[in-house]
Amino acid sequence: MFSSCYPVCGNAIFGKPFCIEYKWEKKGSGDLLLLAHPLHLRVLCDINDSNVTVLNDFKYKSIDGDLVGIVGDTWLLKTDPISVTWHSTNGVKKENHEEIISALVKDVEDLNSSAIRTTSSYFYGKLIARAARLVLIAEEVFSFDLIPKTKIKKFLKETIEPWLDGNFNGNGFLHDKKWGGIVTKNGCDDSNDCFGSEVFNAQLNHLGYFLYSIAALVKLDPDWGRKYKPQAYSLIEDFMNLSTSLNPNYTRLRCFDLYKLHSWAGGLTDFADGRYQKGTSEAINAYYSATLIGLAYGDANVVAIGSTLTAFEIKAAQMWWHVKRGGNMYDEEFTKENRMVGLVWSNKRDMELWFGYLGARQCLLGIQVLPLLPISEVLFSDIDYVKDLVEWGLPALERDGVGEGWKGFLYALQGIYDKEGALEKIRKLSGFDDGNSLSNLLWWIHSRGYGCDL
């Protein structure tokens, strides 16, 4: 029926918020038949609106599940709208402010830009984003009369400006004309801290933390924001440029895969197992942080594009990584163990190399949770899945040598359905991930709604 028509190219258009439109150019006669993967089918608009026909019985098996026939040369994909906000959805009850403020006072007191030793853009970015969180937590609990806002602002300026001015000692951002993007000066020759940002690897993981910090500082100090707006927008354009004709300095959507509808972390490096995604949550953080930049500068276009990419990234993470029992196409093919490792099953061997040994569940889980932010509420909105995930991960914490930082992320997920149990464990932690803090974990637990433990 459809053999006389074939596609020669296609385009993905961002015309409306939370929508991507596929337009295929075709040759031959008749209607165009193509194949859609499961996420396409989930976000494909009703056939009455998008002028396509779904052939439910026309299927091919693939590593992504069944590919289903779609007839039509224009697809409209629409994901659930999300609201990108600076603060939590529910807020924090006044009775819980005191505990958070007490932690804030200590965390702010400990800020010391001269004590930072790393020159890795990744670990450095996490440290400054951690400080930026303190600003927004303080806003949410109305504590700027107790928290020295000027100290946080001073710390952020001292740590961010050298990177944006190009005079940071030991590393720096450069524009690479050949590949059209932002790279770091340092390679990996003499450091275990490097994640390949000099060859565009894990690009979103690095830049997302910087953008979050910049967004918070712009909100805190608009005059500073006006001065450094060109640099801030350069970081955004590295991975969120929509048109190489309008902005030829950067490639189009460097990391985002317009077919799979999520980003890849691999840059110019070939990985043994194919394309590579280290942490879905850090990719989400990059688009979320870019959206906050738009909010801080009052730029509706950046907010619209950033929110749309954030929403699709979340939907894809939930589809491809958040694999749970009893409700996914993979159930018959995976054991319970592999289903719960579904967070990272597509690149599990690489994760084992990063984290040192097979079965490091707290690491496999935590790398898909960090950083803990208001947008994490949307990412982990399926409470049944979260409960399964925590039950799978908790036994790993009984091993000797498990880092306190990883524990914090698991307890944070537990707090989604068991606030009191998680809070008790968090209060006993003796350390935190370098991008996290006691203030942030207490904010998370106390903003999980008002007393709805399951």
C-alpha positions, 0 to 999 in steps of 0.5 A: 500500500505504501511502497511507492512513497518514501522520505528523503529528509525531515525537520523537527520544529519547536512551534508551540510550548511543550510540542515538537512537530516532525515534518517529513519531505517525501518523494513518490506517490501516496501516503508516507509510512514510517515507524514510531518508538514507544515514547513517540506513541505516548506523546503523539497527539490524538489522530484527529488533531495531527492527521496521522493514522496509527497502524497498531498491528504493524510492528517491528521489534527493536531494542527500544520495544515495538516500533509501530507504523505511522501513516502521515507526513506530519507528526505532532508530539506533545508532552505534559506541560510543566511549571519551572519554578525557583522553589518547591510546589508545596512550600515549607510549613512555618513550624519546620523553618527553624530546623532548616534555618539552623542548617542554613546558618552553618552551611553559609558560615562554611562557604569559603571560595579560597578553600576550593581546590578542584579545577574540574568544571564538573566538581567545581560546578557542583560546589557553586550550585550547592551554594546557590541552593542556599540562596533559594532555600533561604528565600523559601523559608523567609530567613534573609534576616538571619542568613547573611545574603551578602556572604552568599553573593560574595562567594558566588561572585568570587567563584563564578566570575573567574570562569566567565572572565577567562582568568580562572587559574587552572582551567577555563571555558573556550569556544571551539570554532571547529565543532561550534561549542564551549569546551574546557581548557584542561584535558584529562592527562593529570586529573581523575576529576575530568569527565571529558568536557574538553571533548564535549563529553558530559556537556550538560552535566558541567554547564547545568551546574554553572547555569544554575549558579548564574541564574541564582546570582542574577536573581540576587543581583540583577546589575551583575546579571546585566554585566554577564548576560553575554557569557550566560547566554553563550553557555545556554546556546552551547546546547540549546541553540535552535538555529545555526543560521541565526547563530552559527557559533553553536551547533543545533541542540548539541546533546538533545536527540530529536528522535529518542527525545532525550539527551546523550552525554557522549561528545566526540568520544567513541564508547564501546557500547554505543551512545552514552548517557551518564545521568538523566537527572543532570541533563534535566538540570541543564535545561531546567537551569537554562529555563531559570536563566530565562526567568531571571532575565525575563526572556520568554523565549528561553523560558519556553524552549527550556521548559519544553526540553526539560519536559521532554527530557523528564518524559524520556527519563521516565520512559527509558530509565525509570523501568518498574515492575508490572507496568512496562514493556520490558517486564517479560524480558528482565529479571527483578534485579535488572528492572530496578537497575533500569535507571541505568541498564542501557549503560550499566557496564560503564557505570560499574567502571565509574563506581568501582564494583558490581552492585553499587546500587546507591551509586547507580541510583544516586547518579540518576537523582542528583542534583536535588531540586524543585524539578526533582518533584516532577521527575519522581512523581510516580510514588509506586516506582519510587517505593520500589526503587528505595526498597531495591537500594536500601540493602546496599547501604548496609555494606561497609564503606558506602559514602554518606553522600550517596545515602542522602539521595536514597533517603531523599527519595524515601522522603517522598512517601515516608517523611518521618523515616527519611528525616530521622536518617538524614539527621544522622548523616555525617557527610553530604555529596559535594553538590548537596547539603544538610540544608537542601535535604531538610528543605526537600523533606519538609517541602514534600507536602503536609503530612501525607505519609503513605 
